[in-house]
Amino acid sequence: MERVRWLSFQLAAEEVERRRGCSWGAAQKAVLDACKSGKLKWRNGSQGGPDVLDVHFWHWLDKPRPKPQPKKRSRVKTYLAEMFHNQRVPGDYSRKDLRGDLLKRDKSLYPLDDGTVKSAVDEYNRSIRNDPKSDVG
C-alpha cells in the first residue's frame, strides 16, 4: 500500500511560482485559493500554511488553466463599437474624454493609459469600412 505524501505549503508555492512564472505572492495565493475552493486536499501544516496532498497537487498544477480575460485593448474596441454604433471615432473626440467615458463604462479597465486608448482607437477605426486609411475593401 502506498503511503500518503504531503507537500509543505512552501514547496507547493515554490513549484507554482516556478511552473507558472508568477510572483511568490501570486503563487501562495493560488495554493491557498485552491485549498479554500476544495481543489486541493490539505491539512494544517506545521510551518505556516496548509500542507497539500501531493497527488492532488500535481494533478491540479498540470491541469490546463482557463484562458485569461481579454486584453484591455480588445475590450476597449468592443466598447467603441457600442459607443459609436460601428462608426469611426470622431477625430475631434479628445483622448482624455474618451478615456474617462471608457472608465465610466468599465472600472476594471483602470488603469487605462493613453497608449492603449490610442492603439484601440486606431485599430477600431481601421476596421471600419469607411476609414480612408483602411486596407479593407
C-alpha positions as a LaTeX table, in Angstrom:
\begin{tabular}{lrrr}
\hline
Residue & $x$ (\AA) & $y$ (\AA) & $z$ (\AA) \\
\hline
Met1 & 0.00 & 0.00 & 0.00 \\
Glu2 & 1.33 & 3.43 & $-0.99$ \\
Arg3 & 1.96 & 5.92 & 1.76 \\
Val4 & 0.15 & 9.28 & 1.64 \\
Arg5 & 2.58 & 12.09 & 0.94 \\
Trp6 & 2.10 & 15.72 & 1.81 \\
Leu7 & 3.89 & 18.72 & 0.37 \\
Ser8 & 4.56 & 21.68 & 2.58 \\
Phe9 & 2.90 & 24.95 & 1.67 \\
Gln10 & 6.30 & 26.46 & 0.88 \\
Leu11 & 7.28 & 23.68 & $-1.54$ \\
Ala12 & 3.88 & 23.80 & $-3.24$ \\
Ala13 & 4.05 & 27.58 & $-3.65$ \\
Glu14 & 7.64 & 27.38 & $-4.96$ \\
Glu15 & 6.55 & 24.87 & $-7.59$ \\
Val16 & 3.60 & 27.06 & $-8.65$ \\
Glu17 & 5.92 & 30.07 & $-8.84$ \\
Arg18 & 8.43 & 28.17 & $-10.98$ \\
Arg19 & 5.97 & 26.48 & $-13.35$ \\
Arg20 & 3.60 & 29.39 & $-13.86$ \\
Gly21 & 6.22 & 32.09 & $-13.84$ \\
Cys22 & 4.30 & 34.18 & $-11.34$ \\
Ser23 & 5.39 & 36.11 & $-8.26$ \\
Trp24 & 5.85 & 34.44 & $-4.89$ \\
Gly25 & 2.74 & 36.17 & $-3.54$ \\
Ala26 & 0.62 & 35.11 & $-6.54$ \\
Ala27 & 1.86 & 31.53 & $-6.13$ \\
Gln28 & 0.94 & 31.48 & $-2.44$ \\
Lys29 & $-2.49$ & 32.92 & $-3.24$ \\
Ala30 & $-3.06$ & 30.29 & $-5.95$ \\
Val31 & $-2.32$ & 27.46 & $-3.50$ \\
Leu32 & $-4.47$ & 28.99 & $-0.76$ \\
Asp33 & $-7.35$ & 29.62 & $-3.19$ \\
Ala34 & $-7.17$ & 26.03 & $-4.46$ \\
Cys35 & $-7.29$ & 24.75 & $-0.88$ \\
Lys36 & $-10.18$ & 27.03 & 0.03 \\
Ser37 & $-12.22$ & 26.02 & $-3.04$ \\
Gly38 & $-11.65$ & 22.30 & $-2.42$ \\
Lys39 & $-9.50$ & 21.76 & $-5.50$ \\
Leu40 & $-6.66$ & 20.56 & $-3.26$ \\
Lys41 & $-6.84$ & 18.25 & $-0.28$ \\
Trp42 & $-4.95$ & 19.80 & 2.57 \\
Arg43 & $-4.21$ & 19.63 & 6.26 \\
Asn44 & $-2.91$ & 22.14 & 8.74 \\
Gly45 & 0.81 & 22.45 & 8.27 \\
Ser46 & 3.42 & 22.94 & 10.94 \\
Gln47 & 5.38 & 25.64 & 9.07 \\
Gly48 & 2.70 & 28.22 & 8.33 \\
Gly49 & 0.23 & 27.43 & 5.62 \\
Pro50 & $-1.51$ & 24.23 & 4.61 \\
Asp51 & 0.27 & 21.05 & 3.60 \\
Val52 & $-1.25$ & 19.69 & 0.39 \\
Leu53 & $-1.74$ & 16.11 & $-0.74$ \\
Asp54 & 0.93 & 15.60 & $-3.40$ \\
Val55 & $-1.16$ & 13.55 & $-5.86$ \\
His56 & $-3.90$ & 16.18 & $-5.90$ \\
Phe57 & $-1.38$ & 18.99 & $-6.10$ \\
Trp58 & 0.39 & 17.63 & $-9.21$ \\
His59 & $-2.93$ & 16.90 & $-10.91$ \\
Trp60 & $-4.19$ & 20.41 & $-10.11$ \\
Leu61 & $-0.95$ & 22.07 & $-11.24$ \\
Asp62 & $-0.84$ & 20.16 & $-14.53$ \\
Lys63 & $-4.46$ & 20.95 & $-15.43$ \\
Pro64 & $-4.86$ & 23.45 & $-18.25$ \\
Arg65 & $-5.68$ & 26.86 & $-16.86$ \\
Pro66 & $-8.67$ & 28.82 & $-18.10$ \\
Lys67 & $-7.98$ & 31.40 & $-20.79$ \\
Pro68 & $-7.18$ & 34.82 & $-19.40$ \\
Gln69 & $-9.72$ & 37.58 & $-19.76$ \\
Pro70 & $-9.49$ & 39.54 & $-23.00$ \\
Lys71 & $-6.84$ & 42.21 & $-23.14$ \\
Lys72 & $-7.85$ & 45.76 & $-22.38$ \\
Arg73 & $-7.42$ & 46.88 & $-25.97$ \\
Ser74 & $-9.88$ & 44.24 & $-27.17$ \\
Arg75 & $-12.43$ & 45.29 & $-24.54$ \\
Val76 & $-11.94$ & 48.96 & $-25.42$ \\
Lys77 & $-12.60$ & 48.21 & $-29.10$ \\
Thr78 & $-15.84$ & 46.43 & $-28.14$ \\
Tyr79 & $-16.92$ & 49.49 & $-26.13$ \\
Leu80 & $-16.00$ & 51.79 & $-29.01$ \\
Ala81 & $-18.29$ & 49.81 & $-31.33$ \\
Glu82 & $-21.12$ & 50.18 & $-28.79$ \\
Met83 & $-20.47$ & 53.86 & $-28.14$ \\
Phe84 & $-20.10$ & 54.90 & $-31.76$ \\
His85 & $-22.57$ & 52.42 & $-33.30$ \\
Asn86 & $-19.90$ & 50.82 & $-35.51$ \\
Gln87 & $-18.88$ & 54.21 & $-36.91$ \\
Arg88 & $-15.44$ & 55.78 & $-36.70$ \\
Val89 & $-14.42$ & 57.59 & $-33.54$ \\
Pro90 & $-14.61$ & 61.29 & $-34.45$ \\
Gly91 & $-11.20$ & 62.88 & $-34.88$ \\
Asp92 & $-12.11$ & 65.77 & $-32.57$ \\
Tyr93 & $-13.08$ & 63.46 & $-29.68$ \\
Ser94 & $-10.36$ & 64.10 & $-27.10$ \\
Arg95 & $-8.49$ & 61.04 & $-25.86$ \\
Lys96 & $-8.84$ & 62.33 & $-22.31$ \\
Asp97 & $-12.65$ & 62.49 & $-22.59$ \\
Leu98 & $-12.78$ & 59.12 & $-24.33$ \\
Arg99 & $-10.62$ & 57.56 & $-21.62$ \\
Gly100 & $-12.95$ & 58.98 & $-18.96$ \\
Asp101 & $-16.04$ & 57.67 & $-20.76$ \\
Leu102 & $-14.49$ & 54.20 & $-21.11$ \\
Leu103 & $-13.60$ & 54.09 & $-17.41$ \\
Lys104 & $-17.18$ & 55.10 & $-16.51$ \\
Arg105 & $-18.43$ & 52.13 & $-18.55$ \\
Asp106 & $-15.97$ & 49.64 & $-17.08$ \\
Lys107 & $-13.99$ & 50.45 & $-13.94$ \\
Ser108 & $-11.97$ & 47.22 & $-14.37$ \\
Leu109 & $-10.14$ & 48.92 & $-17.26$ \\
Tyr110 & $-8.36$ & 51.06 & $-14.66$ \\
Pro111 & $-5.50$ & 51.85 & $-15.05$ \\
Leu112 & $-6.08$ & 52.73 & $-18.70$ \\
Asp113 & $-3.18$ & 54.53 & $-20.30$ \\
Asp114 & $-3.30$ & 56.83 & $-23.30$ \\
Gly115 & $-1.26$ & 54.42 & $-25.44$ \\
Thr116 & $-3.84$ & 51.68 & $-25.01$ \\
Val117 & $-6.67$ & 54.06 & $-25.90$ \\
Lys118 & $-4.80$ & 55.35 & $-28.96$ \\
Ser119 & $-3.95$ & 51.84 & $-30.20$ \\
Ala120 & $-7.51$ & 50.64 & $-29.67$ \\
Val121 & $-8.98$ & 53.66 & $-31.48$ \\
Asp122 & $-6.55$ & 53.27 & $-34.38$ \\
Glu123 & $-7.30$ & 49.54 & $-34.72$ \\
Tyr124 & $-11.04$ & 50.13 & $-34.35$ \\
Asn125 & $-11.08$ & 52.94 & $-36.93$ \\
Arg126 & $-9.08$ & 50.80 & $-39.39$ \\
Ser127 & $-11.66$ & 48.04 & $-39.04$ \\
Ile128 & $-14.48$ & 50.38 & $-40.14$ \\
Arg129 & $-15.12$ & 50.22 & $-43.91$ \\
Asn130 & $-15.41$ & 53.99 & $-44.37$ \\
Asp131 & $-11.94$ & 54.64 & $-42.96$ \\
Pro132 & $-9.79$ & 56.11 & $-45.76$ \\
Lys133 & $-6.68$ & 54.51 & $-44.22$ \\
Ser134 & $-8.34$ & 51.11 & $-44.04$ \\
Asp135 & $-6.79$ & 48.32 & $-46.05$ \\
Val136 & $-10.15$ & 46.53 & $-46.03$ \\
Gly137 & $-12.12$ & 46.53 & $-49.37$ \\
\hline
\end{tabular}
